[in-house]
Amino acid sequence: MDASSAFQDTLPISSDALLQRLDDWGLSYRLLTHIPLRTVEDAKGVEEQFLVPGENSLRLKNLYLRDKKKRNYLVTLEQSREMDLKALGTELGIGNLSFGSAERLFQNLGIRPGAVSPLAMINGVQNDVRFFMDATAQKADVIYMHPLVNDRTVAMTRDELIAFFDQVGCAVTWLP
């Protein structure tokens, strides 16, 4: 099964249901549809279609990670930022990190590979997933991310995204 909206009804929370919750909470966003994007390179190939000139925007890459104690982490970074997993584990004081499996990704964040997003913390908070986000997000006006599927992108202001985290009870640890 792929990570597109064609299969969203197989997710614990569908993309449509997430968007409805955003609406119910009064959170604003701009919804964009496009071909399925699985990688940063895929995203770079289409982002010119929806970026607004002069907008201070942040495009993301997301890493679902686990440590040796089987704790789960979602790390969201600016899409071009390089990250050494060993150095990250040391910096965070959590030891060695590795990528989590597709099965654990689905179990803990309710999404499939290619659709990893901070918005998946709507599921992650219930499964004790710790969330880390690049501090550059604090300076961005608009943040682009998948709404649990990879053929849609939402553009939300930084404040709206923070309000989402508050709604779902997600603590954000900022990465310098």
Buried (B, 14 or more C-beta within 10 A) or exposed (E): EBBBBEBBEEBBBBBBBBBEBBEEEEBEBEEBEBEBBBEBEBBEEBBEEBBEEEEEBBBBBBBBBBBEEEBBBBBBBBBEEEBEBEEBBEEBEBEEBEEBEBEBBBBBBBBBBBBBBBBBBBBBBEEEBBBBBBEBBEEBBBBBBBBBBBBBBBBBBBEBBBBBBEBBEBEBEEBE
